[in-house]
Amino acid sequence: MAWCAATSQASLPAAPATIEQFLAAFPGAASTQRLRRSSIRAHHLAAGYPDPLPALRGRVWPYQSAPHSVDVREVLAAIPKYRYPLGLRGRRDAFLIVLLGVLHLTRREAQTVTAGEVAVTSIVRIRGKVVPSADDPAACAACAVTRWLRVVDPVWTGFRGDVVRLLDPTTGNLDMHDCEQPLSGQWRRAEQLLLPLDVHGWARTGATLSGRSMTSIVPTRRVAAAHGTDQEAVGPVARAASRFADLTLQETYAELGATDAAADDVLARITALWQDARALDAALEPLASSSKHGIAPDSER
């Protein structure tokens, strides 16, 4: 406030440009600037004014004109969608990127998105904003939303087995739009959508994903997409057919009998070898005893 008075600028409410001028006039570490912004925001909200820093959302997701920017679709395509817990974190991060990079919500707005603000019909909407689709299902923002909604309920309720099953890569299909597939309404039972996840895939309920985590997740995913990764391998696993695959029931019983007989023969041979070893040990035992107690060699001649 003292700086605003000295420069003849309004402090409540302060314009975003005024806040930027203040932060530029008093540089500091990233943590210091973050605390200053939080303090400015808190003073405005306590006084009944709206958040003065909505223009800073571009700090989380750079505009496409920014240097070395990566298209949102490239990032969504590169994020893993299957396997537990890799695909679980990938789906959560893809949902976050849709909120920040497609719908351009602020971090605070993304934290407060609830199930009641998401509409899934032929078009996916969040807070009334249409989530666009793309030709490539892996890069489709609408698919990113529905993929997360498919798993958010069992994640929220702690049914890990259901989550693992839904993320099974052998049943996955990245050539088909997920947003066009039927979606049950169970995801509406989750009281929050942007869930914090630990390294093992467990969700921390009752607490939303922090702004600091968002600021860390977004550039990490953008860098991974910029470096390029191999396409995720999903679909049924082709296994070489065994020699038993085409046997009839009778032939299978015959093969089992032959296998059982072969096992008995191996056991009999092992038993015979063991008996021979014991007999050899018994034959060598007297010789070993006599060598230990024999006459000592003469020391003088």
Secondary structure, DSSP 8 states (H G I E B T S, - for coil): -HHHHHTT---TT--HHHHHHHHHHS---HHHHHHHHHHHHHHHHHTT---S-GGGGGGTS--TTSTT---HHHHHHHS--SSTTHHHHHHHHHHHHIIIIIS---HHHHHT--GGGEEESSSEEETTEEE---SSGGG-HHHHHHHHHHHHHHHHHT-HHHHHHHT-GGG--SSS-GGGS---GGGGG-S-SS--B-TTS-B-TTS---HHHHHHHHHHHHHHHHH-------S-------TTTT--HHHHHHHHHHHHHHHHHHHHHHHHHHHHHHHHHHHHHHHHHHHHSS----S--
